[in-house]
Amino acid sequence: MLRRPDYPLNTQTFVPGLEFAAVRDLMLGDAARWDLPVQQDDAQVLVVQLAYGLCSFRPQPSGTLAALHASRPEKLHVIRERLLARLTELVPEQIGALRWSGAGQSEQVTADGPPPNFHFATVQNVAVPAANFLRVRANMSDLTGFSNDSIHFRLLLPPQGIATPAWPVLAENGSTRWPQGDKALHKPVYTIKHLDQSAGNFDFDVFIHEGGRVTEWAQNLKAGTRFALLGPLGGGVLESRKILLCGDETAFPAIARILGNLPENAQGQVLVLSDKVGDDAYRFETPPGVTLIRLFRGQDDLVQIALDEQAKQSDHFFWFAGEKADVARVRAVYKARQGDPVTSYIQAYWALGAA
C-alpha cells in the first residue's frame, strides 16, 4: 500500500469488475470540478488529494485496488463513504460486498460498531444571543477532529416517545447504516459557532421557528442533557479574500463563523435576510473591507439581490445558503452564467413544509 507519513491511517479494498480507466475518468472529473490536486496520474496509479486525505487507485487483473489515507479515523470514514457513493455509479452490484483492510497504524472497520465520527455531548447551558435564536453550549470528550476545515455536524434526534433510541452503526463495507422505520433519526446539519478545544466546549446556534423539530428540542434543554451527533462533516471556513456571502437566518451561524476567520484585508459583501431589526438582531463582526447589508423578509428578494451582486462581483467567492426553492433558482442562474463551482458554495439549509 502507498505510504504517506502525514497520513498515518490507511485502508484499502479490492473492487472486482471496476475498470481502472473508468474510475480514473470519474476521479479526474471530480478533481477538475472541485479543484482537487492530482498528485500522480499514470498507467499504474492515480492519486488525488481530498480535503480530508488521499485517495489512490491501482489497476489489477480483474478490477481495481482502491486505497484511502487520512490523519484521523473520522476523516478516513468520511472519505470512504464518499468514495463508496461515487463507486456506486460505476459498479453498484459490488458495493455491498466490499471489505476494507490495512496494516500497521491503519484503521479497521468494526461492523455493527459506531462510526468513528459518532459522539455523545452534554449540554452546559443555553443562552439567547439574538431574537429568535438559542445558543447551545455543549461539552464533548474529544473535539480534536473539529477545526476550521471541519465546522459542521449532524444533530441526531430520535423520534419522540422512543425510550431506547437506535444509533447509526458501521456496515461491513464501511458505510454508515442508519436506523429505519419508526426508529429513524432526524439528522439536520448545524455549524459550530465557537470551539474551545482546551475546555472541550463548543457552541452552536438554533434558529427558533414554529413547528421546528430542533426548535422544540432546544427550548426544552437543561444543563446535563446528553445528545448525539455525527461529525465533523465536510465543509470549512473560506480562505478567499474576496467574498459575497448571502443567506437567511438558517445560514447566520455559518456566515458568522466564516466572517470570524476572514483576513483583515478581506473585501466583499454580506447579504442577510430576516424579519428582525434593532439591538436584538443577530450580530455579525465584519472586517473593515466587508459591507453587511440587512434585507427584510416580505420587502426584499434575497435571491434576486444576491444574483445581481454576483454579476457585479464575479471575481468574488459566491456563497449562498437558504431555503431549497431559493437555492434552486440561484443554482440555475449561476450555472447559466457558466459560474465556476470551485469558487462557489450554493446549498439548501431548509425546505418549506419540512420541520
N, C-alpha and C positions, 0 to 999 in steps of 0.2 A: 504494500500500500504506500502511496505517496505520503511522505512525512513532512510536516511543517512545524518548526519549533514554536511559532507564535500561535499555533492551533493544536494544543496537546490532545484534544479529543478527536478520535477518528472512528468512523464506522463505514461499512461497505456492504453492498448486496449485488448479487448477480441477477440480471434481468434477462431471462430467456426470451428469445424472439425479438428483442429490441435491437434494431439496426443502428450501428454507430452513426451512420450518415444521417439518419432521421433525428436522433437526439441531438446531434451536432447542429443541424439546421434549426431545431427548436430553441436550443440554448443560445445560439448566436443571435437569433431573432430577439430573444429576451434581453440579451446583453446590449444590443443596439437600441432597443426601445427604452431601457431603463438606465442606459449609460453605465453598464457594469464592465469593469476591466476584464479583458480576456488575457490571462497570464500565459497560456500556452495553447496552441492550436496547430496540430499536425496530424499525420495519418495514424499516430499511435496514442495520442492523448489530447483531451480538451480539458482545460482548467479555467473556470470562471469564478471571479471574485464576487461574492454576495455581500450584502450589508452585515450579515452575521457570521460569515466564514467563507469557505471554499467548497465548490462542487466540481468533481472531476470525473471523467469518463474514459474508459479504455475499451477498445473492441476485443471481443472474444470470438472463438469459432462459431458459437451458436447464440450469441447475444452480446450484451454489453455489461461491463463491470462499472457500477456507479459507486463513488466514494464521497463522503462528506467530512469536512474538517472545521472544527469550531473551538472556541476558547472555553465555553461553558456548556453544561448539559442542556439547559433550556434553549440555548441558541442552536445547538445541534438538532434538537427536537423540532424547532420552528422550521429550519431549512429542510429537514427530512419531510415534514408534512407538505411543504410547498413543492418539493420535488415529486412526491407521490401524486399530488394533484396534477402536475404537468405531465407526468408519465402516463396518467390515466388516459390522456388524449391520444397516446400512441399505442399502448398495449393494455387496454382496460382489463383484459382477461387474466393478466399476470399479477396485478397489483395486490390482490388479497393474499397470494401465496408467497410474497417476498419476505425474506428473513434477513436480519442485519447481524453482522459480526465485526469484531475488531480485535486488537491486541494491545498489550502494554497499558497505556492510560486511556484507552478508548472506552466509550460509553456503551453499555449493553442494554438491549430492550428487555424489560421485565413485563411480560404480558399480564394483564389484569392489575398491574400496579398503577399508581398515579402518574400522570405525565410529569416530566421534570419541571414544568412551569406552572404546576398546580400548587396553590398555597392557601393557608388559613391566616387571617389577620384579625386583630382585635381592636375595636373602636376605643379611642382615647377620649374624644369629645366631639361635639357637633356645634358649629358656630354659624352665624348668619353674616356672610361677607357683603351681601348686597340684597336688594329687594328680589324676591323670587329665587333665591339661591341658598343652599345649605352647603357648608364646608365640613366634610368629614375628615377628621384626623385619626389615622389608624397606625397600629404598630405591627410589624412583621419580623419574624426571627431572622430572615435573610433577604436583604434588599440589594445585594451586590449585583444581581442581574440587571437592575434598572440603572439607566444612565441617560445622557442626552440623546443617544440614538435609540432608546427604548423607553418611551414615555407613556405607552398605552397599556391597558389591561382589560380583561373581561370580568365584569362583576357577575358572579354566579348565584342566582336566586332560585331556590327550589319552589315548586308550586305551594300555594298556601294550603295549610292543613296537613302537609306531609310531615309526619313525626320523624321519620328516618330518611333523609334525602339520599339520593343516589348521585355519586360524583363521577366525573369522567375518568376513564382508565385507558391504559395503553392496549391497543390491539396487537396481535402477534407480528403484524407487518410494520409496526412502529407508528401508526397513525393513532389519533385520539378517538376513542369510542365513547359517544355521548349517550346519556340516559334518554330513553324514548318513552312515548306514550304519556301516561299520567304522571310520570316522574321527570319529564323533560324540563330542562332548566331555562330560565330567562337569562340571557347572557349578553347584555349590552356592553359596548366598549366605552371606557372612560379614560380620561387623561390625568396623569399625576401632575398636579399643580405645583407642588413643592415636595422636595425629597431631602430628608436628613439621614444620610447613611449612618452617621455615628450614633444617633439616637434610635435608629431603626424605625423612624416615623415617616409617614407620607400623607399628603393632603390631596383630596380630590373634591371637586365641586359638583353638586347635583342641581340641575335646573328644575325648579318646582313647577309642575303644571298639572292641571286637573286630569285625573284618570291615569296618571303615570304609575307604572308598577314600581319603579325605583323611588318615585316621589313618596308613595305610601311607606315603603321600607325605610327611607331616610328620615321621615318625620317621626318614626317610632323608635329610632335608635337610642340606645343608652350606653354609657361607658361600660366596657366589659363585654359588649355583644361581639360574638365571633362570627365571621363571614368568610366565604370562599371566593377566590379569584384565580384567574389564569393569566399569567404574564411573566415577563414582559412580552408584548406583541411588537411586531414591526412598526416602524414609523418613529421618526425622531424630530428634533428641532431643526429648523432650516439653517443652512450655512451661507445662504445667499445674502449679499449686501444690499441688493435691490429687491424690494418685496411689495406685493399687493395682496393683503390678507382680507378676506371677506367671509362673513358668517353671521348666523343668528345666535340666539342665546345658547343653543346646544354646543356651539363652537367656541364660546367665550373662554373656557378654561384652556383649550389648546392654543388659541390665539394669544392669551396672556402668557403662557409658557414659552411660546415662540418669541414674543417680544422681549421677555426677560433674558433671552440668550443671544439677542442680536448684538453685533458690534456697535460701538458708539457712533461710527461713521455710516451706519445703515441709512438708506433712503427709501421712501415709498409712502404708501397709504394703507390705512386700516379702515374698512367699512364694516360697521357692526349694526345689526338690526335688532331692535327691541321696542317695547312699549313703555319703557321706564326712563325717566329723566330726573335730573336733580342729584342731590347728595347721596341718595340711596341706590343710584345706578351702579352697575358692575364697573370696577376700576381697572384701567389699563395703564401701565407705565411704558411710555414710548421713548426711543432715542430722539435726540433733537431734530434729526432729518426725516422723521416719520410722522405723518399727519393722521390723527384719529378723527374720523367723521362718523357721527352717530346718526343712523337712519331710524325712522319711526314706522312701525307696523300700521298699515292702513293708509299711510301717506306716501311712503317711498317704496319703489320697486327695487329690492336688493339685486335681483338678477340683472335687470337692465343697466342699473348704475355700475355694477361690477363689470359687465361686459363692455360698457362704454369706456371705463377706465382702463381695462385690459388692452383695448385697441390703441389707447394713447400711450400705454406703458408696456409695449410688447417685449421690451428687454428686461422686465421685472419678473421674478418668480411669481406665478399666479396661483394663489391658494384660496380655494372656495369650499366651504362646508355648510350644510344646512339640510333642509327638507328634500326628500327624494325627488319629487317632481321638479323642484327648482334646480337641483343638481343635473337632472337630465337635460333641461333647457340649456344650462351652461355648457355641458359637455358637447351637445350637438353644435352649438355655435363655435366653440373653441376648436372642435375638430374641423368644421367647415373652413375655419380660418387657417387650417393647417398648423395649429399650435403644437408646440413640441411637448410631448408628455413628460420628458425629462425635466422640464422647467415648469411643471405644474403639479398641483395636487387638487383634485376635484372629487369630493367624497360626500355621500349621503350619510348624515348622522341621525336622521329620524325620518318617519313617513307618516303622513296623515292617516288617522284611523288605527295606528299601532300604539300600544301602550308602552 
